């Protein structure tokens, strides 16, 4: 685990602003969004965990990419140790979002992202990458690999709320409240008085017995034609 001595004062002040002290996990609610947070920095883990809990998420926080894979059950042969009792309980919960730091020893956030996207069980789970460095090539590489978003540290409450709202929208869609597509709409029924219910004008031949009817304009209106004198 990386030392926390290099954490900036800004991160520490943000930690104090969200009221971090002795954190006691609130009771788990099955309707909450479950987030797996991955960061080798203890201070950063506490910050992101507190921000997520403020937005009514339940959080499992681990300190490495290998630990995250172990929790997900993706790479058991590389597991560093058996899961403790609390993690074994949380492992039965569905993971709705994975948020991971980019720079971590042993396995970077990008490598963890690739492992998750290669898994048939978890490739659909949104993955968000965090980093204190605004490197465009790094951001592009993560997004191309399938990351849902890329957040710059220090992560703010507004960032987490945005992710929470996005997840809430996805959960609502997955529960069957999808917007009805046009092909699913009922067929349009025209009333007898509807202007669109009139049949299209027919094309009459010069010899048609109905040729005395007034001609139609391009809009379908009748022209009022004067009678043609008989010159025979």
Residue frames as qw, qx, qy, qz and C-alpha x, y, z in Angstrom:
[[0.000, 0.890, 0.456, 0.000, 0.00, 0.00, 0.00],
 [0.393, 0.540, -0.040, 0.743, 1.33, 3.44, -0.88],
 [0.315, -0.301, -0.481, 0.761, 2.20, 5.86, 1.91],
 [0.018, 0.852, 0.509, 0.124, -0.35, 8.59, 2.64],
 [0.417, -0.572, -0.063, 0.703, 2.34, 11.13, 3.51],
 [0.225, -0.041, 0.436, 0.870, 2.26, 12.54, -0.02],
 [0.064, 0.698, 0.699, 0.144, -1.45, 13.33, 0.00],
 [0.164, 0.422, 0.070, 0.889, -2.01, 16.98, -0.81],
 [0.044, 0.167, 0.530, -0.830, -3.47, 19.43, 1.72],
 [0.477, 0.041, -0.253, -0.841, -6.40, 19.92, -0.65],
 [0.612, -0.123, -0.749, -0.224, -7.36, 16.27, -0.35],
 [0.330, -0.190, -0.748, 0.544, -7.02, 16.38, 3.42],
 [0.191, 0.124, 0.231, -0.946, -9.13, 19.55, 3.66],
 [0.585, -0.037, -0.463, -0.665, -11.78, 17.93, 1.48],
 [0.514, -0.141, -0.837, 0.126, -11.66, 14.93, 3.78],
 [0.107, -0.209, -0.593, 0.771, -12.37, 17.19, 6.73],
 [0.327, 0.063, -0.093, -0.938, -15.13, 19.06, 4.89],
 [0.649, -0.127, -0.578, -0.478, -17.17, 15.88, 4.43],
 [0.646, -0.517, 0.260, -0.498, -16.91, 15.13, 8.13],
 [0.815, 0.152, -0.556, 0.068, -14.59, 12.12, 8.11],
 [0.356, -0.608, 0.565, -0.429, -13.91, 10.76, 11.55],
 [0.304, -0.112, 0.938, -0.124, -14.67, 7.39, 12.98],
 [0.517, 0.117, -0.456, -0.715, -16.73, 5.97, 10.12],
 [0.442, 0.053, 0.838, -0.316, -19.45, 3.58, 11.07],
 [0.093, -0.060, -0.779, -0.617, -21.04, 1.79, 8.14],
 [0.560, 0.026, 0.182, -0.808, -24.80, 2.42, 7.90],
 [0.663, 0.119, 0.716, -0.183, -27.18, -0.53, 7.61],
 [0.098, -0.107, 0.748, 0.648, -27.18, -2.03, 4.15],
 [0.572, 0.445, 0.307, -0.617, -30.25, -1.40, 2.04],
 [0.603, 0.146, 0.724, 0.300, -30.92, -3.81, -0.81],
 [0.414, 0.832, 0.366, 0.051, -32.30, -0.89, -2.85],
 [0.168, -0.870, 0.268, 0.377, -29.04, 1.07, -2.65],
 [0.700, 0.649, -0.294, 0.045, -26.44, 1.13, -5.38],
 [0.839, -0.442, 0.206, 0.243, -23.45, -1.06, -4.48],
 [0.404, 0.860, -0.303, 0.078, -20.08, 0.42, -5.45],
 [0.897, -0.193, 0.012, 0.398, -16.71, -1.33, -5.37],
 [0.075, 0.975, -0.202, 0.052, -14.05, 1.34, -4.67],
 [0.914, -0.001, -0.008, 0.406, -10.39, 0.51, -5.37],
 [0.173, 0.899, -0.232, 0.330, -7.51, 2.72, -4.21],
 [0.759, 0.022, -0.469, 0.451, -4.15, 1.95, -2.59],
 [0.097, 0.340, -0.328, 0.876, -4.26, 5.21, -0.59],
 [0.211, -0.425, -0.807, 0.352, -6.09, 4.88, 2.72],
 [0.054, 0.425, 0.229, -0.874, -6.99, 8.57, 2.82],
 [0.307, 0.161, -0.483, -0.804, -8.35, 8.54, -0.73],
 [0.306, -0.237, -0.910, -0.150, -10.34, 5.38, 0.01],
 [0.110, -0.471, -0.660, 0.574, -11.92, 7.02, 3.04],
 [0.154, 0.355, -0.058, -0.920, -12.76, 10.15, 1.04],
 [0.364, 0.038, -0.660, -0.656, -14.42, 8.31, -1.85],
 [0.278, -0.305, -0.907, 0.090, -16.22, 5.96, 0.53],
 [0.014, -0.459, -0.495, 0.737, -17.62, 8.88, 2.53],
 [0.253, 0.283, -0.261, -0.888, -18.73, 10.72, -0.63],
 [0.357, -0.082, -0.828, -0.425, -20.46, 7.61, -1.95],
 [0.213, -0.391, -0.835, 0.322, -22.25, 7.01, 1.35],
 [0.108, 0.358, 0.209, -0.903, -23.47, 10.62, 1.37],
 [0.449, 0.210, -0.409, -0.766, -25.23, 9.84, -1.92],
 [0.806, -0.051, 0.339, -0.482, -26.88, 6.74, -0.41],
 [0.733, 0.378, -0.558, -0.094, -24.56, 4.17, -1.98],
 [0.848, -0.465, 0.255, 0.015, -23.31, 1.14, -0.13],
 [0.345, 0.801, -0.489, 0.016, -19.58, 0.73, -0.57],
 [0.939, -0.224, 0.110, 0.238, -17.00, -2.03, -0.53],
 [0.156, 0.922, -0.353, -0.001, -13.49, -0.52, -0.43],
 [0.945, -0.099, 0.115, 0.291, -10.34, -2.51, -1.26],
 [0.274, -0.838, 0.270, 0.387, -6.71, -1.46, -1.51],
 [0.196, -0.417, 0.723, 0.515, -5.52, -3.07, -4.75],
 [0.594, 0.295, -0.429, -0.613, -6.54, -4.35, -8.15],
 [0.358, 0.101, -0.928, 0.008, -5.82, -7.93, -7.10],
 [0.122, 0.178, 0.754, -0.620, -8.05, -7.50, -4.07],
 [0.522, 0.320, 0.019, -0.791, -10.82, -6.21, -6.33],
 [0.565, 0.235, -0.693, -0.381, -10.50, -9.23, -8.62],
 [0.172, 0.005, -0.932, 0.320, -10.54, -11.48, -5.58],
 [0.325, 0.245, 0.508, -0.759, -13.74, -9.85, -4.33],
 [0.611, 0.364, -0.195, -0.675, -15.37, -10.19, -7.76],
 [0.810, -0.036, 0.583, -0.057, -14.19, -13.79, -8.09],
 [0.636, 0.726, -0.172, -0.197, -12.56, -13.07, -11.46],
 [0.549, 0.571, -0.573, 0.210, -9.00, -14.20, -10.70],
 [0.811, -0.555, 0.045, -0.180, -9.04, -16.58, -7.75],
 [0.916, 0.052, -0.133, 0.375, -5.64, -18.12, -8.48],
 [0.400, 0.440, -0.206, 0.777, -3.97, -14.76, -7.83],
 [0.493, -0.791, -0.210, -0.297, -5.87, -14.07, -4.62],
 [0.208, 0.596, -0.552, 0.545, -3.59, -12.69, -1.95],
 [0.060, -0.069, 0.823, -0.561, -5.55, -13.99, 1.03],
 [0.103, -0.498, -0.857, -0.082, -8.92, -15.31, 2.05],
 [0.172, -0.575, -0.190, -0.777, -11.66, -12.71, 2.26],
 [0.028, -0.027, 0.696, -0.717, -12.59, -11.60, 5.74],
 [0.131, 0.448, 0.859, -0.212, -16.12, -12.17, 7.01],
 [0.225, 0.675, 0.228, -0.665, -17.46, -8.71, 6.08],
 [0.208, 0.464, -0.559, -0.656, -16.19, -8.99, 2.49],
 [0.028, 0.086, 0.981, 0.174, -17.63, -12.49, 2.14],
 [0.213, 0.591, 0.661, -0.410, -21.04, -11.11, 3.12],
 [0.241, 0.708, -0.061, -0.661, -20.78, -8.20, 0.68],
 [0.075, -0.269, 0.808, 0.518, -19.56, -10.50, -2.08],
 [0.233, 0.409, 0.882, 0.013, -23.10, -11.86, -2.36],
 [0.218, 0.759, 0.270, -0.551, -24.30, -8.37, -3.29],
 [0.624, 0.613, 0.349, 0.335, -24.64, -7.28, -6.89],
 [0.384, -0.408, 0.107, 0.821, -21.96, -4.76, -7.92],
 [0.380, 0.831, 0.401, -0.072, -23.48, -1.80, -9.78],
 [0.310, 0.920, -0.176, 0.164, -20.35, 0.33, -10.24],
 [0.831, -0.225, -0.032, 0.508, -16.58, -0.06, -9.93],
 [0.129, 0.972, -0.111, 0.162, -14.52, 3.06, -9.29],
 [0.888, -0.200, 0.022, 0.412, -10.74, 2.66, -9.26],
 [0.175, -0.854, 0.288, 0.395, -7.60, 4.74, -9.00],
 [0.741, 0.634, -0.221, -0.028, -5.35, 4.67, -12.06],
 [0.365, 0.604, -0.628, 0.328, -1.91, 4.63, -10.42],
 [0.802, -0.475, 0.250, -0.262, -1.61, 1.67, -8.07],
 [0.050, -0.554, 0.828, 0.067, 1.30, -0.70, -7.42],
 [0.437, -0.007, 0.896, -0.078, 1.03, -4.27, -8.66],
 [0.264, 0.484, 0.763, 0.339, -1.91, -3.61, -10.97],
 [0.023, 0.064, -0.048, -0.997, -2.91, -0.27, -12.43],
 [0.478, 0.398, 0.449, -0.642, -6.48, 0.85, -12.77],
 [0.524, 0.488, -0.418, -0.560, -6.16, 0.42, -16.54],
 [0.243, 0.210, -0.945, -0.063, -5.09, -3.22, -16.12],
 [0.242, 0.215, 0.804, -0.498, -7.97, -3.80, -13.71],
 [0.523, 0.467, 0.046, -0.711, -10.35, -2.26, -16.24],
 [0.457, 0.377, -0.700, -0.399, -9.14, -4.66, -18.93],
 [0.043, 0.032, -0.979, 0.198, -9.59, -7.66, -16.62],
 [0.375, 0.345, 0.580, -0.636, -13.14, -6.61, -15.80],
 [0.553, 0.508, -0.159, -0.641, -14.08, -6.03, -19.45],
 [0.341, 0.308, -0.859, -0.227, -12.68, -9.48, -20.34],
 [0.164, 0.077, 0.903, -0.389, -15.02, -11.10, -17.79],
 [0.225, -0.344, -0.728, -0.548, -18.34, -12.34, -19.14],
 [0.354, -0.599, -0.687, 0.210, -19.91, -11.80, -15.71],
 [0.274, -0.718, -0.241, 0.593, -18.78, -8.21, -15.13],
 [0.381, 0.112, 0.387, 0.832, -18.09, -6.64, -18.53],
 [0.068, -0.699, -0.502, -0.505, -21.43, -4.78, -18.36],
 [0.461, -0.739, -0.333, 0.361, -20.64, -3.21, -14.98],
 [0.254, 0.919, -0.040, 0.298, -19.67, 0.48, -15.42],
 [0.751, -0.261, -0.131, 0.592, -16.05, 1.23, -14.48],
 [0.060, 0.983, 0.009, 0.171, -14.93, 4.75, -13.56],
 [0.751, 0.099, -0.211, 0.618, -11.23, 5.65, -13.41],
 [0.269, -0.960, -0.049, 0.066, -9.81, 8.25, -11.00],
 [0.748, 0.144, -0.057, 0.646, -6.45, 9.99, -11.33],
 [0.274, -0.815, -0.108, 0.499, -4.67, 13.05, -9.95],
 [0.265, -0.349, 0.492, 0.752, -2.96, 13.54, -13.33],
 [0.574, 0.657, 0.237, -0.428, -4.81, 15.04, -16.28],
 [0.221, -0.355, 0.745, 0.519, -3.09, 13.06, -19.04],
 [0.635, 0.374, -0.093, -0.670, -5.15, 13.09, -22.24],
 [0.501, 0.312, -0.773, -0.233, -3.61, 9.93, -23.71],
 [0.011, 0.019, -0.920, 0.391, -4.29, 8.07, -20.47],
 [0.473, 0.287, 0.408, -0.726, -7.90, 9.27, -20.41],
 [0.624, 0.398, -0.365, -0.565, -8.45, 8.32, -24.06],
 [0.325, 0.246, -0.913, -0.030, -6.92, 4.88, -23.55],
 [0.168, 0.110, 0.837, -0.509, -9.22, 4.14, -20.61],
 [0.552, 0.386, 0.199, -0.711, -12.33, 5.37, -22.41],
 [0.556, 0.398, -0.590, -0.429, -11.45, 3.33, -25.51],
 [0.196, 0.138, -0.959, 0.149, -11.04, 0.24, -23.31],
 [0.410, -0.466, -0.736, -0.272, -14.57, 0.69, -22.00],
 [0.210, -0.246, -0.545, 0.774, -14.34, 3.01, -18.98],
 [0.015, 0.777, 0.625, 0.077, -17.61, 4.82, -18.31],
 [0.038, -0.981, -0.028, -0.189, -15.96, 8.01, -17.06],
 [0.675, 0.138, -0.296, 0.661, -12.64, 9.49, -15.94],
 [0.342, -0.916, -0.191, -0.092, -12.57, 11.65, -12.79],
 [0.419, 0.540, -0.383, 0.622, -9.75, 13.94, -11.72],
 [0.609, -0.512, -0.483, 0.365, -8.74, 13.87, -8.07],
 [0.161, 0.063, 0.834, -0.524, -9.65, 15.20, -5.65],
 [0.152, -0.415, -0.804, -0.397, -13.07, 13.73, -6.42],
 [0.209, -0.104, 0.231, -0.944, -15.85, 16.11, -5.48],
 [0.377, 0.278, 0.755, -0.459, -19.33, 15.43, -4.18],
 [0.543, 0.553, -0.042, -0.630, -20.77, 16.79, -7.45],
 [0.312, 0.399, -0.805, -0.309, -18.83, 14.11, -9.38],
 [0.057, 0.036, 0.977, -0.204, -20.22, 11.32, -7.23],
 [0.443, 0.431, 0.471, -0.630, -23.76, 12.71, -7.41],
 [0.497, 0.510, -0.384, -0.588, -23.51, 12.76, -11.20],
 [0.244, 0.212, -0.939, -0.116, -22.46, 9.11, -11.22],
 [0.211, 0.193, 0.837, -0.467, -25.21, 8.26, -8.74],
 [0.520, 0.482, 0.164, -0.686, -27.85, 9.90, -10.93],
 [0.437, 0.427, -0.660, -0.438, -26.54, 8.05, -13.97],
 [0.099, 0.063, -0.987, 0.106, -26.75, 4.73, -12.15],
 [0.355, 0.319, 0.629, -0.614, -30.23, 5.48, -10.86],
 [0.554, 0.479, -0.180, -0.656, -31.35, 6.14, -14.42],
 [0.373, 0.313, -0.841, -0.235, -29.86, 2.86, -15.62],
 [0.095, 0.079, 0.927, -0.354, -31.48, 0.91, -12.79],
 [0.483, 0.409, 0.339, -0.697, -34.82, 2.47, -13.68],
 [0.548, 0.451, -0.470, -0.525, -34.39, 1.45, -17.31],
 [0.237, 0.215, -0.947, -0.011, -33.37, -2.08, -16.38],
 [0.249, 0.182, 0.797, -0.519, -36.52, -2.43, -14.28],
 [0.252, 0.459, 0.815, 0.247, -38.65, -2.13, -17.38],
 [0.092, 0.842, 0.317, -0.426, -39.41, 1.57, -17.33],
 [0.406, -0.094, 0.477, 0.774, -37.86, 2.08, -20.73],
 [0.332, 0.495, -0.022, -0.803, -39.17, 4.73, -23.07],
 [0.737, 0.371, 0.560, -0.076, -41.44, 3.11, -25.64],
 [0.282, -0.216, 0.579, 0.733, -39.86, 2.96, -29.05],
 [0.422, 0.300, -0.183, -0.836, -41.79, 4.22, -32.09],
 [0.443, 0.069, -0.806, -0.386, -42.38, 0.71, -33.40],
 [0.167, -0.233, -0.894, 0.344, -43.99, -0.22, -30.10],
 [0.253, 0.192, 0.227, -0.921, -46.50, 2.62, -30.32],
 [0.489, 0.442, 0.728, -0.187, -50.11, 1.78, -31.15],
 [0.321, 0.321, 0.568, 0.686, -51.14, 2.43, -34.76],
 [0.099, 0.204, 0.102, -0.969, -52.49, 5.86, -35.46],
 [0.174, 0.541, 0.821, 0.060, -56.30, 5.86, -35.88],
 [0.008, 0.040, 0.180, 0.983, -57.69, 8.74, -37.91],
 [0.317, 0.473, 0.614, -0.546, -61.16, 10.06, -37.23],
 [0.466, 0.588, 0.606, 0.265, -63.58, 10.55, -40.17],
 [0.104, 0.983, 0.147, -0.023, -63.15, 14.32, -39.85],
 [0.574, -0.542, 0.302, 0.534, -59.35, 14.19, -39.84],
 [0.386, 0.800, -0.224, -0.401, -57.79, 16.15, -42.72],
 [0.016, -0.501, 0.834, 0.229, -55.41, 13.26, -43.31],
 [0.548, 0.108, 0.807, -0.191, -58.21, 10.71, -43.64],
 [0.634, 0.627, 0.030, -0.452, -59.25, 11.76, -47.14],
 [0.867, 0.114, 0.394, 0.284, -58.10, 9.38, -49.88],
 [0.290, -0.415, 0.389, 0.770, -55.32, 10.58, -52.19],
 [0.530, 0.599, -0.034, -0.599, -56.50, 12.16, -55.44],
 [0.779, 0.151, 0.577, 0.191, -56.74, 9.69, -58.31],
 [0.080, -0.401, 0.503, 0.762, -55.18, 10.27, -61.69],
 [0.637, 0.529, 0.450, -0.335, -57.89, 10.53, -64.33],
 [0.469, 0.082, 0.624, 0.620, -57.34, 9.74, -67.98],
 [0.130, 0.153, -0.218, -0.955, -58.47, 12.24, -70.62],
 [0.417, -0.178, -0.686, -0.569, -61.39, 9.93, -71.54],
 [0.140, -0.227, -0.847, 0.460, -62.61, 9.47, -67.99],
 [0.180, -0.667, -0.603, -0.400, -66.27, 10.19, -67.46],
 [0.460, -0.770, -0.335, 0.289, -65.38, 12.04, -64.26],
 [0.542, 0.144, 0.075, 0.825, -63.14, 14.51, -66.03],
 [0.079, -0.764, -0.277, -0.577, -65.61, 17.30, -65.31],
 [0.631, -0.679, -0.270, 0.260, -64.50, 17.37, -61.65],
 [0.038, 0.974, -0.210, 0.074, -62.44, 20.45, -60.74],
 [0.726, 0.365, -0.447, 0.375, -58.69, 19.84, -60.95],
 [0.709, -0.650, -0.163, 0.219, -56.62, 19.61, -57.81],
 [0.106, 0.904, -0.369, 0.185, -53.83, 21.95, -56.80],
 [0.530, 0.344, -0.712, 0.307, -50.53, 20.46, -55.54],
 [0.166, -0.245, 0.665, -0.686, -51.92, 20.89, -52.02],
 [0.009, -0.297, -0.954, 0.044, -55.08, 18.94, -52.82],
 [0.236, 0.500, 0.356, -0.753, -57.35, 22.02, -53.04],
 [0.479, 0.561, 0.639, 0.218, -59.86, 22.37, -55.85],
 [0.119, -0.131, 0.227, 0.958, -59.37, 25.13, -58.40],
 [0.405, 0.641, 0.492, -0.428, -62.50, 27.02, -59.43],
 [0.300, -0.044, 0.615, 0.728, -62.30, 26.87, -63.21],
 [0.422, 0.430, 0.044, -0.797, -64.44, 29.02, -65.52],
 [0.777, 0.346, 0.518, -0.087, -66.59, 27.17, -68.09],
 [0.285, -0.264, 0.605, 0.695, -64.87, 26.68, -71.44],
 [0.550, 0.504, 0.051, -0.664, -66.93, 28.09, -74.36],
 [0.740, 0.225, 0.617, 0.145, -67.85, 25.71, -77.16],
 [0.046, 0.631, -0.366, -0.683, -65.95, 26.85, -80.25],
 [0.375, 0.126, 0.853, 0.341, -67.29, 24.21, -82.57]]
